Amino acid sequence: MARWSVRIDPPWSLDAWRDAARLALRHAVPPEQLDWLHGEEASLLDAPPLQTIEAVADTAHDAPTYVSKAFVELAATCVCHRDPQRLPLLYRMLWRIAHGERGLLATPTDPDVLRATALSQAVRRDSHKMKAFVRFREVPGEQDAFIAWFEPDHLIVDRVAPFFARRFTGMRWAILTPSRSVRWDGHVLTFGPGRTQADAPTDDAREELWRTYYANIFNPARLNTRMMQQEMPAKYWKHLPEAALLPQLVRDAGDRVQEMHDREAQAPRRRIPQPASGLPVVAKAAPATLDTLRDAASACRRCPLWEPATQTVFGEGPADASIMLVGEQPGDSEDLSGHPFVGPAGQLLDRALRELGIERSALYMTNAVKHFRFERRGKRRIHSKPQITHVNACRPWLMGEIENVRPQVIVCLGATAATAVFGAGFNLMANHGRWHVLDDGTRAFATVHPSWVLRQTADAARDGAYQLLKGDLQQLVEVKRIR
Ligand code: SF4
């Protein structure tokens, strides 16, 4: 019985596995007659390389084998698993599909399908953890260069690296792992051999920022250590600057909850701020400056919106602006460019400001939610309204901006922004254009979002909506110190 061997290089490459599997299938090499090798591994039975089969085999089946997209996706994740049996397993499944079991994947109890599904899930989970728990540290002495150390369970660096290239496009960074490293220079991903942890910086200034931020957003009343360990297994803690705080925060949680109860008993909270409204207490989460906030927000994972979006879109404008405009969330153009209010709604807002003689460059412009929430329809990304959980998760960033800029006036554009600033239950259409005074003395009003104006289909309705927006914004003309 002829026996063959095939070496897959790199061993996590779907293309390399596919080429070898196609060749073996063409020459009808049964799974049990093929040794799958990687690295320096040698064939125990000295089987000749599969690539020499063309010279010695006299038959080949040229009819291609078609497999479902689901099988290709399964194979793409399985090849990244460290299990040495994954490559023969995938070939055995391919063989079975090519020999009449076309519905193999529809049999979830089949032992091969079960095993492949388990491997695939493990790789997906590991990829997700890498996206969530990689922490970049500044390279001492270099500007805008960052290195992260990470220890994935599986061979996922090539698979996950494009995600970081999209997410941190403007940074120069490298991720080092024990078996593989990757570098991004702003244009190209370059892969290299594994490194040691000693090659990565251990600490930088933003560690303290992360810790300050995490300590402020930690809510002892919602502590669930079992969930926490599921979501953030202890093995990842060494990568996370905030993890050093966890034991103390968990120990103190009981006392802090009691304290919160005592405080609430003395001063009942008002949920819907009326003219004398209060900023949420998380305003105190603000670290030192807008720049440090912006840096920390660029790696925020407080809600799931970060994952499909391109980047965090933080506020922009003078750090001492008198007026702050707060919108709902970035749109498609903002998500791609990284700047707020640059899409069609931003242009309509520009027009209204221009007509009122208000300089946009004097305003600080931001959004209640800093990542783009959307649904895919074909190639298009359609705006999807953020939920209250997203607004709440993102509120510390907005409060940090307010705390730093200390504007005289805040204008909320749309109901989501009004909810973020005034609290749930704010009736926009009943209260648009009406001034409120927040607890810290900041004056604020809400008006419609320019995208709502654009959504009006009839010309007359759109014109009426525009006049409503412009009429409300007219009040800003009287605000002193517009620069
Ligand atoms: S939307 Fe806000 S809270 Fe959610 S991940 Fe983005 S920055 Fe963080």
Residues whose N, C-alpha, C, O or C-beta is under 5 A from the ligand:
A	BS01	SF4	A297 C300 R301 R302 C303 L305 W306 V369 K370 H371 H390 A393 C394
